Amino acid sequence: MAILTESGNAIALNGANRSRAALTSSRIRVVVVALVVVFSIVTWKLIDLGRTVADTTIEGVTRDVITASRPTILDRNGLEMAVDIRVPSLFAEPRRIVDVNEAVTKLRTVLPDLDPAWLTKRLTGDKGFVWIKRELTPAIEERIFNLGVPGLDFLTESKRFYPSGQETSHIMGAVNIDNQGTMGIEKHLDDDGLAMLQSVGLARNAEMTPVDLAIDLRVQHVMYDQLNDALTRYKAIAAAAVMMDIRTGEIVGMVSLPDFDPNAPSTLFEDYNGQKNQRFNRITSGIYELGSTFKTVTVAAALDAGAVKMTDQFDARYGIKFGRFTIDDFHGKHRVLSLPEVYKYSSNIGTIRVMQAMGKDNFRDFLTRTGFDTSVPFELPEMRAPTVPKQFSEIVAATSSFGHGLSISPLHMARAMAGFMNEGCMLPPTIYKRSEAEARPLCQQVVSPQTSKDIRYLMRLNALEGSGTRMNKFANGYRVGGKTGTAEKVVGRAYSASKTLAVFASGFPLDNPRYAMVVLVDEPQSENPQSGHTAGWNAGEVTGRIVQRIAPMLGISPDFSQSLDDELVPAELR
C-alpha cells in the first residue's frame, strides 16, 4: 500500500519488518537475561563450593589424627620402649554399597567374627565413612581387597607397639584405638603437646625426634624378675619397686605388680586373684603407712634441728603411755639406747623420744619442708595425694614418728631418701633424662650435709648390724644401707597382725652415694618354717638380690674393704 504526498512522493509502511525487529530485540533481551541468570547461578555455586569444607573425618575423628604417628620412645641407652607400626584398617562408604546382603556375606568369609546384624546396620544408609575393622594384617587386607566389594576401602594408620610388654606397663601406659594416650607417659606426651601436633597433621612421618626416658631397661628387667619371684617366694598379693638417681632425680627403674599388657590395654581391667582394680601403679598412685622406714625421716629431722646428737642416749626401758594406750617396741631391748641403737634396733620408744626432743610442731613442719603432705611433682598422671594430718596431737605425732597414722606413696619415700643421701639436696623425680647440671638449679636443701653424712652412717649400720643384714648378704661388697618397715595393714577399723606391708628403703653405694631405692612386698608370708615374715626377710632380701645384679651394670664394682665402712662412722663415735 502506498500513500501520495503533496510533493508526489510515496511513503511505504513496512509493518511486518518493524514487527520482526521488535520480536528479535525482545528475544535478545530474554537471552541476555537468561545468560545473566545462568552465570549468576554458576558463580554462586562456585563460591559455595569454595566455601564448603570436605568431610575428612571418620566417625568424628579427622584423618590427620587417625594417620598420625607418635614419636618413638627410648630408654636411657637408646633401646626402644615404644614404636609405631603402620597397619591397614577397613572402613566402608555405605552410600556406595550396591548390595548390602552380598557385602555382608562376602565380608564374613574373611572376618567371621563380625556380627551379621551389626554389619548390616553399618553398611546401610548414606553415610560417607564408617569403621568396619581396625588394625588388620596385610594378609587380611589382601583377602578383603580380592572380594571386589565396592564401597569398601582401607586407611593406613599407626598402631602402638611396646617391645618390653608388661615389664614397662605402668611407665608407658597405653593408647586407645585412635593412637591417643590414655595413661602413663603416653598420656603425658599428649597432655604436653603431642596432641596439638597430631591435630594439625605434623606428626605423620617417622622422622619425629624420639623421646628419651631416664629408664634403664636392664635395671627394669632385673626389678621385674625379682618382684615376680617375690610374689611366688613369699606368697604376696603385690610387690613394687622404684630406683632413683640421687644426683639427677632420674627414675632409673619402676615396677609395680600386678601389671597389665600395654599391647592389650583391656588387660588393665582384668581381675587379679579374684579381686578387681588391683593392676594400678603402687609407686605413684598407692599410698601406704610405710612403717619403720619413716624413722629415717624422724631421725633426720631431729638431727638437722640440733634437737639430738649422735651421742645422745634415750630411755627405752618402758613403753610410753598415751591415755589408755601404751606404745612399746616389737622386740624391745628395754634399756637405755644410744641414737644409733634406736635406729638399728628400730625402737618405737626411742624414736618417739627423738621426735619429742624436737617437738611435735617442728616435726610436722619438717614433713611440709620435705614434701610429704603434697603430691610429688612427676610426669605420670596416675598420682594420688598423701594423707597427712594438718596438725599433730601428741599421740598422732608419736605414731607418725615411726610411720603409722599417715599415708604416703613409695615415691615420696624414694625422693626423701635420695635427698638425705645427696648432701641434703632433694630433687624432684623425673621420668625423662636429666643431667646433673640441669638438676642442680632444682635442688631443695632439706637437711645439712652433716646430717646427710650421719644418715648414711645409720643406714649402713643397719645393714651391718640391724634388720638389713639379710639384704647385705646378697649385696655384699656394694655398700648398701637402708631401713626396714613392717606395717600392719588396716582391716576394717583395726590393724591386722596377720596382714602386713613390708618395705625396705635403701641407698647405695653409701661411700659415694648414687642411687636410692624403695621396695615393697604386700602381705608376704614366711618363705619356710625357719624364716620370718618381717621386712628384713622379704623386702630386704629382694633389695639385696636386685642390687647384686644391677650394680655391675651401673659400673659399681664390689669392694669388701673395711675401711670404706669405717670412713662412714662419725668422728664423735670413733
Backbone torsions as a table, in degrees:
resi	resn	phi	psi	omega
1	MET	NA	137.0	-178.9
2	ALA	-126.9	145.4	177.6
3	ILE	-119.4	130.5	179.7
4	LEU	-87.8	132.8	175.5
5	THR	-92.6	175.2	-179.0
6	GLU	-63.4	-27.8	179.8
7	SER	-85.7	-2.3	177.4
8	GLY	91.1	0.0	179.1
9	ASN	-81.4	151.5	-179.3
10	ALA	-104.3	134.7	177.5
11	ILE	-107.4	123.4	-179.4
12	ALA	-96.4	127.8	177.4
13	LEU	-101.6	107.0	-178.2
14	ASN	-100.7	79.3	-178.4
15	GLY	-63.8	-32.8	-177.2
16	ALA	-66.1	-41.1	-179.6
17	ASN	-65.2	-43.0	178.9
18	ARG	-61.5	-39.6	-179.5
19	SER	-63.9	-43.9	179.6
20	ARG	-64.2	-38.2	179.7
21	ALA	-64.6	-41.0	179.7
22	ALA	-65.3	-39.8	179.3
23	LEU	-63.8	-43.7	179.6
24	THR	-62.1	-43.8	179.4
25	SER	-61.9	-39.4	179.5
26	SER	-65.4	-40.4	-179.9
27	ARG	-66.0	-37.7	179.2
28	ILE	-63.3	-42.7	179.1
29	ARG	-61.6	-40.3	178.9
30	VAL	-63.2	-44.0	-179.5
31	VAL	-63.4	-42.4	179.1
32	VAL	-61.5	-45.6	178.7
33	VAL	-61.1	-42.6	179.9
34	ALA	-62.5	-43.8	178.7
35	LEU	-62.6	-40.2	178.3
36	VAL	-61.7	-43.0	179.7
37	VAL	-63.6	-45.9	-178.8
38	VAL	-61.1	-49.0	-179.2
39	PHE	-64.8	-32.4	176.8
40	SER	-65.8	-42.4	179.0
41	ILE	-64.0	-44.8	-179.9
42	VAL	-61.9	-43.9	179.6
43	THR	-62.5	-42.7	179.3
44	TRP	-63.8	-40.7	178.6
45	LYS	-63.5	-42.2	179.8
46	LEU	-63.2	-42.4	178.0
47	ILE	-63.8	-41.7	-179.6
48	ASP	-65.0	-41.0	177.7
49	LEU	-64.8	-36.4	178.9
50	GLY	-65.2	-31.2	179.8
51	ARG	-86.7	-12.0	-177.2
52	THR	-78.4	129.4	177.6
53	VAL	-93.7	123.2	-178.9
54	ALA	-65.4	144.7	179.4
55	ASP	-74.6	107.0	-178.8
56	THR	-109.7	19.6	-178.7
57	THR	-108.4	155.2	171.1
58	ILE	-122.9	108.8	-178.9
59	GLU	53.1	46.6	173.2
60	GLY	86.8	-4.5	179.4
61	VAL	-112.6	127.3	-177.6
62	THR	-67.5	151.9	-179.8
63	ARG	-64.8	-32.7	178.7
64	ASP	-58.9	-42.6	179.8
65	VAL	-69.2	-41.2	-177.7
66	ILE	-63.7	-39.8	-176.5
67	THR	-89.9	-2.9	-177.3
68	ALA	-69.1	150.3	176.4
69	SER	-102.0	157.9	172.3
70	ARG	-105.3	153.2	-179.2
71	PRO	-69.8	149.5	173.1
72	THR	-66.0	139.5	178.2
73	ILE	-109.9	128.6	-176.9
74	LEU	-117.5	152.4	172.5
75	ASP	-81.2	-178.8	-173.8
76	ARG	-64.6	-18.9	-179.7
77	ASN	-103.1	9.4	177.0
78	GLY	87.7	8.8	177.3
79	LEU	-82.3	141.8	-174.9
80	GLU	-73.8	129.2	175.9
81	MET	-108.8	-25.0	177.2
82	ALA	-153.6	132.9	179.6
83	VAL	-137.5	162.5	175.5
84	ASP	-100.6	138.4	173.8
85	ILE	-118.0	131.8	179.4
86	ARG	-83.8	122.9	-176.6
87	VAL	-132.2	150.6	176.8
88	PRO	-84.1	142.8	174.9
89	SER	-126.9	139.5	-175.2
90	LEU	-92.5	128.7	171.9
91	PHE	-130.9	166.4	-179.4
92	ALA	-128.7	154.4	170.6
93	GLU	-113.6	91.7	-173.7
94	PRO	-52.0	-34.2	-177.8
95	ARG	-67.7	-14.4	178.8
96	ARG	-101.7	-4.0	179.3
97	ILE	-72.4	122.3	-177.9
98	VAL	-80.7	-49.5	-178.0
99	ASP	-129.9	104.0	-175.8
100	VAL	-62.4	-44.9	-177.8
101	ASN	-62.2	-41.5	178.8
102	GLU	-64.5	-41.8	-179.6
103	ALA	-62.7	-41.9	179.1
104	VAL	-62.9	-46.3	-178.5
105	THR	-60.8	-46.6	-178.3
106	LYS	-66.9	-43.0	-178.0
107	LEU	-61.9	-37.4	-176.9
108	ARG	-73.9	-11.8	172.6
109	THR	-72.2	-23.6	178.9
110	VAL	-101.5	-37.6	-178.9
111	LEU	-120.6	74.1	-174.5
112	PRO	-66.9	-14.7	-179.3
113	ASP	-77.5	-11.0	179.3
114	LEU	-72.9	130.8	178.8
115	ASP	-71.2	126.1	-176.0
116	PRO	-60.9	-38.7	180.0
117	ALA	-66.3	-44.2	178.5
118	TRP	-62.3	-43.2	-177.9
119	LEU	-66.8	-40.0	177.9
120	THR	-60.3	-43.3	179.6
121	LYS	-64.4	-38.8	-179.4
122	ARG	-65.6	-36.9	-174.3
123	LEU	-88.5	-1.9	-178.9
124	THR	-99.7	137.1	177.1
125	GLY	120.7	-169.4	-175.3
126	ASP	-118.1	24.1	178.6
127	LYS	-67.7	154.2	179.9
128	GLY	-81.0	-42.8	-177.0
129	PHE	-143.6	134.0	170.5
130	VAL	-141.1	141.1	176.8
131	TRP	-72.6	142.5	173.0
132	ILE	-111.6	-49.6	179.6
133	LYS	-155.2	126.5	-178.5
134	ARG	-95.2	153.5	170.6
135	GLU	53.9	68.0	177.5
136	LEU	-94.5	172.0	173.9
137	THR	-91.4	157.8	176.8
138	PRO	-58.0	-34.4	179.8
139	ALA	-64.7	-42.6	177.6
140	ILE	-65.6	-41.0	178.2
141	GLU	-56.4	-44.9	-178.6
142	GLU	-64.9	-41.3	-179.6
143	ARG	-64.0	-40.7	179.2
144	ILE	-68.7	-40.1	178.7
145	PHE	-59.2	-39.7	-178.4
146	ASN	-72.2	-11.2	175.6
147	LEU	-66.4	-27.4	178.4
148	GLY	69.1	30.9	-179.5
149	VAL	-87.0	117.5	177.8
150	PRO	-67.3	146.7	179.2
151	GLY	94.3	-3.5	175.4
152	LEU	-106.2	139.9	179.5
153	ASP	-153.4	172.8	-176.9
154	PHE	-123.9	148.7	174.0
155	LEU	-126.6	128.1	178.6
156	THR	-83.5	121.7	179.8
157	GLU	-129.2	175.3	-176.5
158	SER	-97.0	137.0	173.2
159	LYS	-117.8	130.8	-178.1
160	ARG	-80.2	136.9	179.3
161	PHE	-131.9	135.4	-177.5
162	TYR	-114.9	102.8	-176.5
163	PRO	-58.1	-32.1	-177.6
164	SER	-84.8	-7.3	176.7
165	GLY	57.0	-129.4	-173.1
166	GLN	-68.7	-21.5	-176.3
167	GLU	-60.2	-29.4	-177.3
168	THR	-119.0	19.7	-170.5
169	SER	-58.9	-44.8	-175.8
170	HIS	-75.3	-15.9	174.3
171	ILE	-84.9	-51.0	-174.8
172	MET	-71.8	-38.0	-175.0
173	GLY	79.2	-136.5	-177.1
174	ALA	-162.4	167.2	173.5
175	VAL	-123.7	158.9	177.3
176	ASN	-88.2	-173.4	-175.6
177	ILE	-63.4	-23.6	177.9
178	ASP	-93.4	15.6	175.9
179	ASN	66.0	29.0	177.6
180	GLN	-104.7	135.2	-176.7
181	GLY	-63.7	134.0	180.0
182	THR	-115.8	-17.1	178.9
183	MET	-164.8	172.3	176.9
184	GLY	63.9	-157.8	-177.8
185	ILE	-66.1	-25.5	177.7
186	GLU	-63.0	-42.7	178.1
187	LYS	-68.5	-38.7	178.8
188	HIS	-61.8	-38.4	177.7
189	LEU	-61.3	-42.4	178.4
190	ASP	-65.8	-46.0	-179.4
191	ASP	-64.2	-25.7	-175.3
192	ASP	-91.7	4.0	173.3
193	GLY	129.7	-11.6	-179.7
194	LEU	-64.1	-35.2	-179.2
195	ALA	-61.5	-36.6	178.4
196	MET	-63.7	-40.7	178.2
197	LEU	-63.2	-41.9	179.9
198	GLN	-63.7	-41.1	-174.2
199	SER	-64.2	-26.2	179.2
200	VAL	-103.6	10.9	172.5
201	GLY	72.6	24.5	-178.3
202	LEU	-93.3	0.7	-175.3
203	ALA	-119.4	43.2	-174.9
204	ARG	-105.5	19.9	177.9
205	ASN	-138.4	171.8	-175.4
206	ALA	-92.2	15.4	-175.6
207	GLU	-99.6	10.8	177.8
208	MET	-66.7	150.8	178.4
209	THR	-66.2	127.8	178.7
210	PRO	-63.7	155.3	176.6
211	VAL	-96.5	122.7	-178.9
212	ASP	-98.0	119.1	177.0
213	LEU	-96.9	162.7	178.6
214	ALA	-82.6	-12.2	-177.0
215	ILE	-60.8	136.7	173.3
216	ASP	-105.8	111.5	-174.7
217	LEU	-62.8	-24.5	176.3
218	ARG	-67.1	-46.8	177.1
219	VAL	-63.7	-42.4	-179.4
220	GLN	-58.6	-43.2	-179.0
221	HIS	-64.7	-42.8	179.8
222	VAL	-64.0	-44.8	177.6
223	MET	-58.2	-46.6	-178.1
224	TYR	-61.6	-43.7	-179.1
225	ASP	-64.4	-44.6	-177.2
226	GLN	-72.2	-34.6	178.3
227	LEU	-70.7	-36.7	174.6
228	ASN	-63.9	-38.8	176.1
229	ASP	-62.7	-38.4	-179.8
230	ALA	-63.9	-38.9	178.9
231	LEU	-59.0	-40.5	-179.4
232	THR	-79.1	-47.5	-174.4
233	ARG	-62.1	-40.8	-175.1
234	TYR	-108.5	8.1	177.8
235	LYS	52.4	42.1	-177.0
236	ALA	-85.7	160.6	179.8
237	ILE	-91.9	-17.0	-179.8
238	ALA	-164.6	162.2	176.6
239	ALA	-157.5	153.3	-179.0
240	ALA	-157.8	159.4	178.2
241	ALA	-156.9	149.7	175.5
242	VAL	-142.6	140.4	178.0
243	MET	-128.6	136.3	-173.0
244	MET	-129.1	137.0	172.2
245	ASP	-78.1	115.0	-172.1
246	ILE	-70.5	-19.0	-176.7
247	ARG	-88.8	-19.0	-178.5
248	THR	-122.6	-19.7	-174.6
249	GLY	83.8	2.4	-178.8
250	GLU	-68.5	136.2	172.2
251	ILE	-86.3	112.0	-174.8
252	VAL	-87.5	-28.3	177.4
253	GLY	-155.6	144.5	178.8
254	MET	-156.3	119.6	-178.5
255	VAL	-133.1	141.2	174.7
256	SER	-138.4	127.1	179.0
257	LEU	-120.7	140.5	5.0
258	PRO	-71.8	155.4	-176.8
259	ASP	-119.8	-159.4	177.9
260	PHE	-150.1	172.6	179.1
261	ASP	-99.0	110.3	-179.4
262	PRO	-65.2	-17.7	174.9
263	ASN	-78.0	-12.0	174.0
264	ALA	-137.4	76.1	-170.5
265	PRO	-55.5	-23.6	-179.0
266	SER	-64.4	-18.9	179.0
267	THR	-66.3	-16.5	176.4
268	LEU	-59.0	-29.9	-174.1
269	PHE	-98.4	6.5	178.4
270	GLU	-74.6	147.2	176.8
271	ASP	-65.4	154.0	175.7
272	TYR	-128.8	117.9	-175.8
273	ASN	52.4	39.6	176.5
274	GLY	79.6	4.6	-179.4
275	GLN	-114.2	146.7	-179.7
276	LYS	-92.5	159.4	172.1
277	ASN	55.2	42.1	179.6
278	GLN	-101.9	-10.0	-173.7
279	ARG	-94.4	50.3	178.5
280	PHE	-105.2	165.5	-178.7
281	ASN	-80.0	103.9	-176.3
282	ARG	-72.3	-15.1	179.5
283	ILE	-77.2	-37.7	-175.8
284	THR	-107.8	-38.7	-174.8
285	SER	-109.2	10.9	170.7
286	GLY	-106.0	133.4	174.9
287	ILE	-120.0	138.4	-171.7
288	TYR	-143.4	158.0	163.8
289	GLU	-80.4	110.6	-171.7
290	LEU	-89.7	13.8	170.4
291	GLY	59.8	-143.6	-170.1
292	SER	-68.4	-9.8	173.3
293	THR	-59.9	-25.3	-178.4
294	PHE	-73.0	-13.1	177.4
295	LYS	-63.8	-27.1	174.8
296	THR	-61.5	-41.0	179.6
297	VAL	-64.9	-45.7	-178.2
298	THR	-62.1	-46.8	-179.1
299	VAL	-65.6	-40.6	178.2
300	ALA	-61.7	-42.2	-179.3
301	ALA	-62.6	-45.7	-177.6
302	ALA	-69.8	-40.4	177.4
303	LEU	-63.1	-44.5	-176.4
304	ASP	-68.5	-30.9	178.7
305	ALA	-78.0	-8.6	-176.8
306	GLY	76.3	12.2	-178.5
307	ALA	-75.8	-28.0	177.4
308	VAL	-135.3	163.4	176.7
309	LYS	-126.8	162.3	-178.6
310	MET	-62.6	-22.6	-177.7
311	THR	-93.7	0.5	-177.0
312	ASP	-70.3	155.8	178.7
313	GLN	-115.8	147.5	-177.2
314	PHE	-135.1	134.2	-176.7
315	ASP	-78.4	109.8	178.5
316	ALA	-119.2	30.6	-178.4
317	ARG	-73.7	-33.6	-175.3
318	TYR	-131.3	153.9	175.6
319	GLY	-64.9	159.7	-179.4
320	ILE	-101.6	127.3	-177.6
321	LYS	-94.8	137.5	172.0
322	PHE	-130.4	98.3	-175.1
323	GLY	64.5	-125.0	-179.7
324	ARG	-90.5	2.5	-179.7
325	PHE	-102.6	144.2	175.1
326	THR	-125.9	126.3	178.1
327	ILE	-99.4	124.7	-177.9
328	ASP	-126.5	179.0	178.5
329	ASP	-92.1	151.4	-178.9
330	PHE	-67.0	-53.4	172.1
331	HIS	-124.0	77.7	-171.5
332	GLY	-72.9	144.1	173.4
333	LYS	-85.0	-22.6	178.7
334	HIS	50.9	53.2	175.7
335	ARG	-154.0	178.2	175.8
336	VAL	-74.0	131.6	-176.9
337	LEU	-118.0	143.2	170.6
338	SER	-75.9	166.9	-179.8
339	LEU	-60.0	-46.6	176.0
340	PRO	-59.1	-33.6	178.2
341	GLU	-71.2	-37.3	175.4
342	VAL	-55.2	-41.9	-176.9
343	TYR	-73.7	-50.4	-173.5
344	LYS	-73.8	-27.0	175.2
345	TYR	-90.3	-1.3	178.0
346	SER	52.8	52.2	-176.7
347	SER	-80.4	118.8	174.6
348	ASN	-64.4	-42.5	-178.1
349	ILE	-61.9	-50.1	-180.0
350	GLY	-61.3	-39.1	-179.6
351	THR	-65.8	-40.6	177.0
352	ILE	-60.3	-43.2	-179.6
353	ARG	-66.8	-33.0	174.7
354	VAL	-63.1	-46.6	179.2
355	MET	-62.8	-42.2	-178.3
356	GLN	-65.4	-27.5	178.8
357	ALA	-65.2	-30.3	178.5
358	MET	-95.7	-17.7	178.7
359	GLY	95.8	139.5	-175.1
360	LYS	-63.2	-36.0	-179.1
361	ASP	-70.5	-40.3	176.9
362	ASN	-65.7	-36.6	176.9
363	PHE	-63.6	-44.5	179.3
364	ARG	-63.1	-40.1	178.6
365	ASP	-62.8	-35.7	179.2
366	PHE	-64.4	-35.9	178.6
367	LEU	-64.7	-34.6	175.0
368	THR	-68.7	-41.9	-178.8
369	ARG	-62.2	-34.9	-179.5
370	THR	-93.9	8.4	170.3
371	GLY	76.0	20.9	-178.8
372	PHE	-76.5	-15.5	-177.2
373	ASP	-103.0	9.8	175.1
374	THR	-134.5	161.1	178.6
375	SER	-64.0	145.2	177.2
376	VAL	-72.6	128.6	175.5
377	PRO	-67.0	117.7	-173.1
378	PHE	-156.0	154.8	-173.8
379	GLU	-74.2	-32.8	-177.4
380	LEU	-67.1	131.9	-176.5
381	PRO	-74.8	-15.7	-177.7
382	GLU	-82.9	80.5	-178.3
383	MET	-123.6	148.9	177.5
384	ARG	-130.0	135.5	-177.3
385	ALA	-70.6	144.7	178.7
386	PRO	-72.4	165.3	176.2
387	THR	-118.7	100.0	-179.8
388	VAL	-129.3	122.9	179.4
389	PRO	-55.5	139.7	-178.6
390	LYS	-67.6	-33.5	178.1
391	GLN	-129.6	144.7	-178.5
392	PHE	-104.3	125.8	166.1
393	SER	-82.0	175.2	-179.2
394	GLU	-61.4	-43.0	-178.0
395	ILE	-72.1	-38.8	179.1
396	VAL	-67.0	-40.5	177.1
397	ALA	-62.4	-39.5	-179.1
398	ALA	-64.0	-49.5	-178.6
399	THR	-69.5	-34.5	178.9
400	SER	-65.7	-29.2	-178.1
401	SER	-62.5	-27.4	176.0
402	PHE	-115.8	27.6	166.2
403	GLY	87.2	17.9	175.7
404	HIS	-117.7	146.6	179.0
405	GLY	93.4	-2.0	172.8
406	LEU	-142.4	146.3	-177.1
407	SER	-123.0	127.0	-179.2
408	ILE	-133.2	167.8	177.1
409	SER	-87.4	155.3	173.6
410	PRO	-57.6	-28.1	178.2
411	LEU	-67.2	-35.2	174.0
412	HIS	-56.7	-47.8	-176.7
413	MET	-67.9	-40.2	179.6
414	ALA	-62.1	-42.4	179.3
415	ARG	-63.4	-43.8	-179.1
416	ALA	-66.0	-45.3	179.4
417	MET	-60.8	-38.7	177.8
418	ALA	-62.3	-42.4	179.0
419	GLY	-65.6	-40.4	-179.9
420	PHE	-64.2	-30.4	-179.8
421	MET	-87.5	-22.0	-173.1
422	ASN	-94.4	52.0	179.4
423	GLU	58.4	23.0	179.8
424	GLY	86.8	2.6	-178.3
425	CYS	-91.4	109.9	-179.7
426	MET	-97.7	130.1	-176.9
427	LEU	-113.6	148.1	173.7
428	PRO	-69.6	134.4	179.4
429	PRO	-69.7	153.9	177.1
430	THR	-144.9	147.3	176.5
431	ILE	-89.0	-11.7	-179.6
432	TYR	-95.7	159.7	177.6
433	LYS	-66.1	140.2	-179.5
434	ARG	-149.4	131.5	179.5
435	SER	-82.4	165.9	177.3
436	GLU	-63.6	-36.0	178.5
437	ALA	-65.0	-38.3	178.3
438	GLU	-71.5	-29.9	-177.2
439	ALA	-79.1	-30.8	-171.6
440	ARG	-54.6	-44.4	-179.9
441	PRO	-66.3	-15.3	-177.9
442	LEU	-90.2	0.4	-175.1
443	CYS	-65.8	134.1	172.4
444	GLN	-117.3	116.3	-177.2
445	GLN	-78.3	107.3	-176.1
446	VAL	-101.1	-28.1	173.1
447	VAL	-140.8	167.0	-179.1
448	SER	-78.4	160.0	175.0
449	PRO	-56.8	-34.3	179.2
450	GLN	-67.0	-43.1	176.5
451	THR	-60.9	-38.7	177.7
452	SER	-59.0	-43.7	178.4
453	LYS	-63.3	-41.7	179.7
454	ASP	-63.1	-41.8	-179.3
455	ILE	-66.3	-40.4	178.1
456	ARG	-61.3	-39.3	177.2
457	TYR	-62.6	-46.6	-178.5
458	LEU	-63.3	-39.8	178.6
459	MET	-62.4	-43.9	179.9
460	ARG	-69.4	-37.9	177.5
461	LEU	-58.3	-41.2	-179.2
462	ASN	-65.8	-31.2	177.5
463	ALA	-72.4	-33.0	-177.1
464	LEU	-84.9	-34.3	-171.7
465	GLU	-130.6	-10.0	-174.4
466	GLY	-110.2	-143.0	-173.9
467	SER	-74.7	-4.9	-179.8
468	GLY	-98.1	11.6	-176.0
469	THR	-65.3	-35.3	178.8
470	ARG	-66.9	-38.4	174.3
471	MET	-59.6	-44.5	-174.5
472	ASN	-65.8	-27.6	177.8
473	LYS	-64.1	-36.4	178.8
474	PHE	-77.9	-37.9	-174.7
475	ALA	-103.3	25.3	-176.8
476	ASN	-58.3	132.2	179.6
477	GLY	101.2	-15.2	-177.0
478	TYR	-103.9	10.3	172.9
479	ARG	50.5	53.2	178.6
480	VAL	-89.4	145.6	173.8
481	GLY	-143.9	161.1	179.2
482	GLY	174.6	-171.4	-176.6
483	LYS	-133.0	133.5	176.0
484	THR	-84.0	161.2	173.0
485	GLY	-151.7	123.5	176.5
486	THR	-120.6	102.8	-173.9
487	ALA	-105.5	128.2	173.8
488	GLU	-68.7	134.9	-178.5
489	LYS	-85.9	149.7	177.8
490	VAL	-81.2	123.0	175.7
491	VAL	-120.7	112.3	-173.2
492	GLY	72.3	-115.3	-179.9
493	ARG	-115.3	9.7	-176.0
494	ALA	-136.8	160.0	175.5
495	TYR	-78.3	142.6	-179.3
496	SER	-108.2	125.9	179.3
497	ALA	-74.1	-19.9	-177.1
498	SER	-91.8	-16.7	179.7
499	LYS	-118.3	111.2	-175.7
500	THR	-127.1	160.4	172.0
501	LEU	-112.2	121.1	-178.9
502	ALA	-101.6	131.0	-175.7
503	VAL	-134.6	145.3	171.7
504	PHE	-134.1	118.2	178.1
505	ALA	-106.2	121.4	-169.3
506	SER	-139.4	176.3	174.8
507	GLY	-154.9	155.7	179.7
508	PHE	-163.0	159.1	-21.3
509	PRO	-76.6	131.8	-169.3
510	LEU	-71.6	-14.7	174.6
511	ASP	-75.9	-22.2	176.2
512	ASN	-149.7	72.5	-165.6
513	PRO	-59.5	138.2	-179.6
514	ARG	-135.3	-34.7	-173.6
515	TYR	-129.6	140.7	172.3
516	ALA	-114.0	144.5	-178.1
517	MET	-144.3	142.3	174.0
518	VAL	-126.2	127.9	178.1
519	VAL	-122.2	134.1	175.0
520	LEU	-129.5	143.4	176.0
521	VAL	-127.4	120.4	-172.5
522	ASP	-93.4	122.3	179.7
523	GLU	55.2	54.6	178.2
524	PRO	-73.6	151.6	174.4
525	GLN	-112.2	163.8	178.3
526	SER	-63.4	136.9	-179.1
527	GLU	-65.2	-38.3	178.8
528	ASN	-152.1	172.0	-177.4
529	PRO	-60.3	-22.3	-177.9
530	GLN	-88.8	-11.2	-176.0
531	SER	-101.3	165.1	177.3
532	GLY	-99.5	-177.2	179.5
533	HIS	-123.3	8.2	175.5
534	THR	-76.7	170.0	-168.0
535	ALA	-58.8	-33.7	-179.9
536	GLY	-60.7	-27.7	-178.0
537	TRP	-84.3	-15.2	-175.9
538	ASN	-130.6	-71.5	179.9
539	ALA	-59.0	-36.9	177.5
540	GLY	-65.1	-46.4	179.3
541	GLU	-63.6	-40.9	178.3
542	VAL	-60.1	-43.1	177.7
543	THR	-58.2	-46.7	179.9
544	GLY	-61.2	-41.5	179.6
545	ARG	-65.9	-39.1	179.0
546	ILE	-64.3	-49.6	-178.7
547	VAL	-60.7	-41.2	-179.3
548	GLN	-55.6	-36.1	-176.7
549	ARG	-90.2	-34.2	-173.3
550	ILE	-91.4	-24.6	-176.6
551	ALA	-56.2	-46.5	177.7
552	PRO	-61.7	-35.0	177.9
553	MET	-62.7	-32.8	-176.2
554	LEU	-90.7	8.7	176.5
555	GLY	80.6	19.8	179.0
556	ILE	-100.0	117.8	-177.9
557	SER	-90.2	144.9	175.9
558	PRO	-69.4	142.1	178.3
559	ASP	-144.4	118.8	-174.2
560	PHE	-101.0	14.9	-177.4
561	SER	-68.0	128.3	178.2
562	GLN	-64.9	-25.8	-176.7
563	SER	-63.3	-30.1	179.6
564	LEU	-64.7	-40.0	177.4
565	ASP	-72.7	-37.2	-179.7
566	ASP	-62.2	-34.9	-178.2
567	GLU	-69.9	-19.3	178.7
568	LEU	-78.9	-17.7	-176.7
569	VAL	-72.0	126.9	178.4
570	PRO	-58.7	148.2	-176.3
571	ALA	-56.9	-37.3	-176.1
572	GLU	-72.1	-11.5	179.6
573	LEU	-106.2	-3.4	-178.6
574	ARG	-76.3	NA	NA
